[in-house]
């Protein structure tokens, strides 16, 4: 399952988020939960949670119905080049 999800992220998700200088890294898959880290323009972006829930999570769960949720493992506070600045 992990390899299939990794290939899906590389082929379907990363090309979309790369338009904003971002990338999604698969950390692990355990007990029907996918753990990811957001990088590049996604790390620290004010819209990262929208990208995760409305984009990444929806796409992965649509493709892999056994997946129950996506957990973001990103340290968004250390992002140095977010696409959208976080709200103050």
C-alpha positions in Angstrom: 0.0 0.0 0.0 2.8 2.4 0.9 4.5 2.0 -2.5 1.2 2.6 -4.3 0.4 5.7 -2.4 4.0 7.0 -2.9 3.6 6.5 -6.7 0.3 8.3 -6.6 1.7 11.2 -4.7 4.6 11.5 -7.2 2.4 11.2 -10.3 -0.8 13.0 -9.3 -0.4 15.3 -6.3 3.1 16.7 -6.5 2.7 18.0 -10.1 -0.3 20.0 -8.8 1.3 21.5 -5.7 4.6 22.2 -7.6 2.8 25.1 -9.3 3.2 26.9 -6.0 6.7 25.6 -5.3 5.4 22.9 -3.0 5.7 19.2 -2.5 4.2 16.4 -0.5 6.4 13.7 1.1 5.0 10.4 2.2 6.3 9.6 5.7 4.4 6.4 6.5 1.1 4.5 6.2 -0.1 2.7 9.3 -3.6 1.4 10.3 -5.3 3.1 7.3 -3.7 6.5 8.2 -1.3 8.3 5.8 1.4 10.5 7.3 2.8 13.2 5.1 5.1 16.2 5.3 4.6 19.3 3.2 7.6 21.1 1.8 8.7 24.0 -0.3 6.0 26.6 -0.7 3.5 24.4 1.3 5.6 24.5 4.5 4.3 27.4 6.5 1.8 28.4 3.9 -1.4 30.0 5.2 -3.4 27.8 2.9 -1.6 24.5 3.8 -4.6 23.1 5.7 -6.9 23.8 2.7 -4.4 22.1 0.4 -4.2 19.1 2.7 -7.9 18.6 3.4 -9.5 19.7 0.0 -6.7 18.5 -2.2 -4.3 15.9 -0.9 -6.7 14.1 1.5 -9.6 14.0 -1.0 -7.4 12.7 -3.8 -5.8 10.0 -1.7 -9.0 8.8 -0.1 -10.8 8.8 -3.5 -8.0 6.6 -5.0 -7.5 4.4 -1.9 -10.9 4.1 -0.1 -9.4 2.0 2.8 -7.5 5.1 3.9 -9.4 6.9 6.8 -7.4 10.1 7.2 -4.3 12.0 6.4 -2.1 13.4 9.2 0.2 16.3 8.5 3.6 15.9 10.2 5.0 19.2 8.9 6.7 21.8 11.1 5.0 24.7 9.5 6.7 27.2 11.9 10.0 26.5 10.2 8.8 27.2 6.6 11.1 29.8 5.1 9.3 30.4 1.7 5.6 29.9 2.1 3.5 30.5 -1.0 0.9 32.4 1.0 2.0 34.1 4.3 0.1 32.8 7.3 -2.5 35.1 8.8 -1.3 37.0 11.9 
